[in-house]
């Protein structure tokens, strides 16, 4: 009997190998899915006896405390209990003196979503978007989900489908109502409750500004405070704008967007290294922006919402770069016209594309003394920031009234 060596041609071998890999991958994901479902099952059973909350706020990070504090103040005044869920172990809620606010750390990522997905509450308020889009699912035991837009005019700057499955959205200005209704119509969705409440962050900053210390000697100061991404001010211009600014001899404060320090660390590191010997350049990496805003005389930015902080709280001039702004994957991509917040930025600021960078010192001085722009800033402020000083009260009123109606 002749014995021939086993031979598999390359094509057949590749096919068999691919099938084997496919089978292995299938078993892996089936097993992974089984254990995930098993974990959810045990989580559900372990939380069946948890008490139902009436009012809940969820903050995915401690930095959102500044938006919710005014609401908690109102609940405290009214002696009404509220639960504050957070994904930050060092959230300010744990060091607060509130008597009627119960702070609870629920973990981060999937652990937090697992908790939220089986939450039982009358009313949930959050600044976290994408309910029922990604990992965070609506709980059948929550009667009302509400999203608070924390930036002026910011509804359509979020990722697409960010608010589609909320019951209500709390907003600061009427223009956002028109844009959200457009999106609902285009997507054939039921209309949500859109509640004009004002802006808790602006209200808080307005009070803080009253007590900010004044500088004994105030040099003319330019604040460079961009957003992040390939079309942001620093990424788009970089040295082309920082070189002439450095040469002015003025104080230049560079305040990168927090996300830049994560997503564009190499870009920021390169800029920092190049200008570390420029004595009139300062860097601001602090969480709060109000001190840099107050110290500066003019700001250079792009499509960042810090523009509205600066214009509305301080009524100071802005130079902006909005070239090549990209609305893809944002709510704004589905609008029929340019979003109002971009129209507002164009009206508030002077566009950088129209400026001769080699004569930037002269341009900055002329912009600083532009009375027409000052009047425009006031007009836009009156459109985009309503009910000043009342946001915390109005939000608490809406939460309480809605929960009572649901219980009736």
C-alpha positions in Angstrom: 0.0 0.0 0.0 1.4 3.4 -1.0 1.3 6.0 1.6 1.1 9.6 0.3 2.0 12.6 2.5 -1.1 14.7 3.6 -1.2 17.8 1.5 -3.5 20.8 1.6 -3.2 23.5 -1.0 -2.7 27.0 0.2 -6.2 28.2 -0.8 -8.0 25.3 1.0 -5.7 25.7 4.0 -6.6 29.4 4.2 -10.3 28.6 4.0 -10.1 26.0 6.7 -8.1 28.4 8.9 -10.7 31.1 8.4 -13.6 28.8 9.3 -11.8 27.7 12.4 -11.2 31.3 13.5 -14.8 32.1 12.8 -16.1 29.2 14.9 -13.7 30.1 17.8 -14.8 33.8 17.6 -18.5 32.7 17.6 -18.0 30.6 20.7 -16.1 33.4 22.4 -18.9 36.0 21.8 -21.6 33.6 22.7 -19.9 32.8 26.0 -19.2 36.4 26.7 -22.8 37.3 26.0 -24.0 34.5 28.3 -21.8 35.8 31.2 -22.9 39.4 30.6 -26.5 38.4 30.8 -25.9 36.3 33.8 -24.3 39.3 35.5 -27.3 41.5 34.6 -29.6 38.8 36.0 -27.8 38.7 39.4 -27.6 42.5 39.4 -31.3 42.8 38.8 -32.1 40.3 41.6 -29.8 42.0 44.0 -31.5 45.3 43.5 -35.1 44.3 43.6 -35.4 45.4 47.2 -33.8 48.8 46.6 -36.1 51.6 47.6 -37.7 53.8 45.0 -36.5 57.4 44.7 -38.7 60.3 43.9 -36.1 62.8 42.6 -32.7 61.7 41.2 -29.9 63.7 39.6 -27.1 61.8 37.8 -23.7 63.4 37.2 -21.2 61.4 35.2 -18.3 63.5 36.5 -17.7 65.9 39.4 -17.3 68.8 37.0 -21.1 68.8 36.5 -21.6 69.8 40.1 -21.5 73.4 39.1 -24.6 72.9 36.9 -26.6 71.1 39.5 -25.7 73.0 42.7 -28.4 75.6 42.2 -31.1 72.9 41.8 -29.9 71.2 45.0 -30.1 74.6 46.8 -33.8 74.8 45.9 -34.5 71.3 47.2 -32.7 72.2 50.4 -34.7 75.3 50.9 -37.9 73.4 50.4 -36.7 70.5 52.7 -37.4 67.9 50.0 -35.1 64.9 49.7 -33.2 64.2 46.5 -30.7 61.6 45.5 -27.5 62.6 43.7 -25.9 59.8 41.8 -22.3 60.3 40.6 -19.5 58.5 38.8 -16.8 60.5 40.7 -15.6 59.2 44.1 -14.5 62.7 45.0 -17.6 64.5 43.8 -18.3 67.7 45.8 -21.7 66.3 46.9 -19.8 64.2 49.5 -18.3 67.3 51.2 -21.4 69.4 50.9 -23.4 70.4 53.9 -26.8 69.5 52.5 -29.3 67.9 54.8 -31.8 66.7 52.2 -29.4 65.6 49.4 -28.1 62.0 49.5 -24.9 61.4 47.5 -24.2 58.0 46.1 -21.2 56.8 44.1 -22.3 54.3 41.4 -19.1 53.6 39.6 -18.0 54.4 36.1 -18.6 53.0 32.6 -20.6 49.8 32.4 -21.0 49.5 36.2 -22.7 52.9 36.3 -24.9 52.1 33.3 -25.9 48.8 34.9 -27.1 50.6 38.0 -28.9 53.3 36.0 -30.6 50.7 33.7 -32.5 49.3 36.7 -33.0 52.5 38.6 -36.4 53.2 40.1 -37.4 56.8 40.3 -40.2 59.3 39.6 -37.9 61.9 37.9 -34.3 61.7 36.7 -32.4 64.8 35.7 -29.0 64.7 34.0 -26.6 66.4 31.6 -25.6 63.0 30.2 -26.9 62.5 26.6 -27.6 59.4 24.5 -30.3 57.8 26.6 -31.4 54.5 25.0 -28.8 55.0 22.2 -25.7 53.3 23.6 -25.2 51.5 27.0 -27.5 53.6 29.0 -31.1 52.2 28.6 -34.4 53.6 29.8 -35.5 51.8 33.0 -39.1 50.7 33.0 -39.2 51.9 36.6 -38.3 55.5 35.8 -41.3 57.7 35.0 -39.6 60.7 33.6 -36.1 61.4 32.1 -35.0 65.0 31.7 -31.9 66.4 30.1 -30.5 69.8 31.1 -28.6 71.6 28.3 -25.8 73.2 30.2 -24.3 75.3 27.4 -26.0 78.3 25.8 -27.5 77.3 22.5 -25.9 73.9 22.7 -28.7 71.5 21.8 -27.6 70.8 18.2 -23.9 70.7 18.9 -24.2 67.3 20.6 -23.7 64.0 18.9 -26.6 62.9 16.7 -29.6 61.3 18.5 -28.4 62.6 21.9 -31.9 63.6 23.1 -34.4 61.6 21.1 -35.5 59.4 24.0 -35.7 61.9 26.8 -39.2 63.0 28.0 -38.1 66.6 28.4 -35.2 69.0 27.7 -34.4 72.0 29.8 -33.0 74.9 27.8 -31.9 78.5 28.2 -33.2 80.2 25.1 -36.1 80.0 22.6 -34.0 79.5 19.5 -33.3 76.0 20.7 -37.0 75.1 20.7 -37.2 75.7 17.0 -34.2 73.5 16.2 -35.3 70.6 18.4 -38.8 70.7 16.9 -37.2 70.6 13.5 -35.3 67.4 14.4 -38.4 65.8 15.9 -40.3 66.5 12.7 -37.5 65.2 10.4 -37.3 62.0 12.5 -41.1 61.6 12.8 -40.9 61.7 16.6 -43.3 62.6 19.3 -42.7 66.0 20.7 -40.9 66.2 24.0 -41.5 68.8 26.7 -39.2 71.7 26.1 -38.9 73.8 29.2 -37.3 77.3 29.3 -35.5 77.4 32.6 -32.5 79.7 32.1 -28.9 78.6 32.8 -27.7 77.5 36.2 -24.0 77.9 35.3 -24.4 81.5 34.1 -26.3 82.3 37.3 -23.6 80.8 39.5 -20.8 82.6 37.6 -22.7 85.9 37.8 -22.5 85.7 41.6 -18.9 84.6 41.6 -17.8 87.5 39.4 -19.0 90.0 42.0 -16.4 88.7 44.4 -13.4 88.2 42.1 -10.3 90.1 43.2 -9.1 92.9 41.0 -5.5 93.0 39.7 -3.4 95.8 41.0 -1.5 96.1 37.7 -3.4 94.9 34.7 -1.4 94.3 31.5 -3.4 94.1 28.3 -4.3 90.4 28.1 -5.3 88.1 25.2 -6.9 84.8 26.1 -6.5 82.0 23.6 -9.2 79.5 24.5 -10.1 77.0 21.7 -12.1 73.9 21.4 -10.4 70.7 20.2 -10.2 68.8 17.0 -8.5 69.3 13.6 -10.5 72.5 12.9 -9.9 74.1 16.3 -7.9 77.3 16.7 -4.6 75.8 17.8 -4.8 72.9 15.4 -5.7 75.0 12.5 -3.3 78.0 13.1 -0.8 77.0 15.7 2.4 78.9 15.3 0.9 81.2 12.7 -1.1 82.9 15.4 1.0 82.3 18.5 4.2 83.8 16.9 2.6 87.3 16.3 0.9 87.2 19.7 4.1 86.4 21.4 5.7 89.4 19.7 3.1 91.8 20.9 4.6 91.8 24.4 1.1 91.6 25.9 0.2 88.9 28.4 -1.0 85.9 26.5 -3.0 83.2 28.4 -3.3 79.9 26.6 -6.1 77.7 27.9 -6.5 74.5 26.0 -9.7 72.6 26.0 -9.6 69.7 28.6 -10.2 67.2 25.8 -7.1 68.4 24.0 -4.9 67.2 26.9 -6.3 63.7 26.2 -7.0 63.5 22.4 -4.3 65.9 21.2 -1.6 65.7 23.8 1.2 65.6 21.3 -0.1 68.9 19.7 -0.3 70.6 23.1 3.1 69.3 24.2 4.7 70.5 21.0 3.2 74.0 21.4 4.1 74.2 25.1 7.7 73.2 24.4 8.1 75.8 21.7 6.8 78.7 23.7 8.0 77.8 27.2 10.7 80.5 26.9 8.2 83.2 25.7 8.0 85.1 29.0 4.7 86.8 28.2 2.8 83.5 27.6 1.0 81.8 30.5 -0.8 78.5 30.5 -4.1 77.8 32.2 -4.9 74.1 32.9 -7.4 74.8 35.7 -10.8 73.2 35.7 -12.6 76.5 36.2 -12.2 79.1 33.5 -13.7 82.2 35.2 -10.4 83.6 36.5 -8.8 83.6 33.0 -11.9 85.1 31.6 -11.9 87.9 34.1 -8.2 88.7 33.6 -8.3 89.0 29.9 -9.4 91.9 27.7 -10.1 89.9 24.5 -10.5 86.3 23.7 -9.5 84.3 20.6 -11.4 81.1 20.0 -13.3 79.1 17.4 -16.6 77.3 17.8 -16.1 76.6 21.5 -19.1 77.5 23.8 -16.7 79.4 26.1 -17.4 82.2 23.6 -20.8 82.6 25.2 -19.4 82.4 28.7 -17.1 85.3 27.8 -19.6 87.4 25.9 -22.5 87.0 28.2 -20.8 87.2 31.6 -18.1 89.8 30.8 -19.4 91.4 27.6 -15.8 91.4 26.2 -14.8 91.1 22.5 -14.0 87.8 20.7 -12.0 86.9 17.6 -13.2 83.5 16.2 -12.1 80.9 13.7 -15.0 78.9 12.3 -13.4 77.8 9.1 -14.2 74.2 7.9 -16.5 73.5 10.9 -17.8 70.0 10.5 -21.4 69.1 11.5 -21.1 65.5 10.5 -22.3 63.1 13.3 -23.8 66.1 15.2 -27.4 66.9 15.7 -26.8 70.0 13.5 -26.2 67.9 10.4 -30.0 67.2 10.1 -31.0 70.9 10.2 -32.1 72.7 7.1 -30.1 75.8 7.9 -27.0 76.9 9.7 -27.5 76.4 13.5 -28.3 79.5 15.4 -25.4 79.1 17.8 -23.0 79.4 14.8 -24.9 82.5 13.5 -24.6 83.9 17.0 -20.8 83.3 17.1 -20.4 85.0 13.8 -22.3 88.1 15.0 -20.6 88.2 18.4 -17.1 87.8 17.1 -14.8 89.0 14.4 -13.7 86.2 12.1 -10.0 85.4 12.0 -10.1 84.6 8.3 -10.6 88.3 7.7 -7.6 89.4 9.8 -4.1 90.0 8.7 -2.0 88.0 11.2 1.0 90.1 10.6 -0.8 93.2 11.8 -2.7 91.3 14.5 -1.9 93.9 17.3 -3.6 96.7 15.4 -6.6 94.5 14.7 -7.0 93.4 18.3 -7.0 96.9 19.5 -9.6 98.0 16.9 -11.9 95.0 17.9 -11.5 95.9 21.6 -13.0 99.3 21.0 -15.9 98.2 18.7 -19.1 99.6 20.3 -21.3 98.0 17.7 -20.1 94.5 18.6 -20.8 95.3 22.3 -24.4 96.1 21.5 -24.7 92.9 19.4 -23.4 90.8 22.3 -26.1 92.3 24.5 -28.8 91.5 21.9 -27.7 87.9 21.5 -27.5 87.4 25.2 -31.1 88.5 25.5 -32.1 85.8 23.1 -29.9 82.9 24.4 -30.1 83.4 28.1 -33.5 83.9 29.6 -34.7 83.9 33.2 -31.4 85.1 34.6 -30.9 84.2 38.3 -34.0 81.9 38.2 -32.7 78.7 36.7 -32.4 76.6 39.9 -35.8 77.6 41.1 -37.5 76.9 37.7 -35.8 73.5 37.3 -36.9 72.5 40.8 -40.4 73.7 40.1 -40.6 71.6 37.0 -39.2 68.5 38.6 -41.6 68.6 41.6 -44.6 69.4 39.5 -43.9 66.7 37.0 -43.3 64.1 39.7 -46.5 65.0 41.5 -48.5 64.8 38.2 -47.0 61.3 37.5 -48.0 60.2 41.0 -51.6 61.5 40.7 
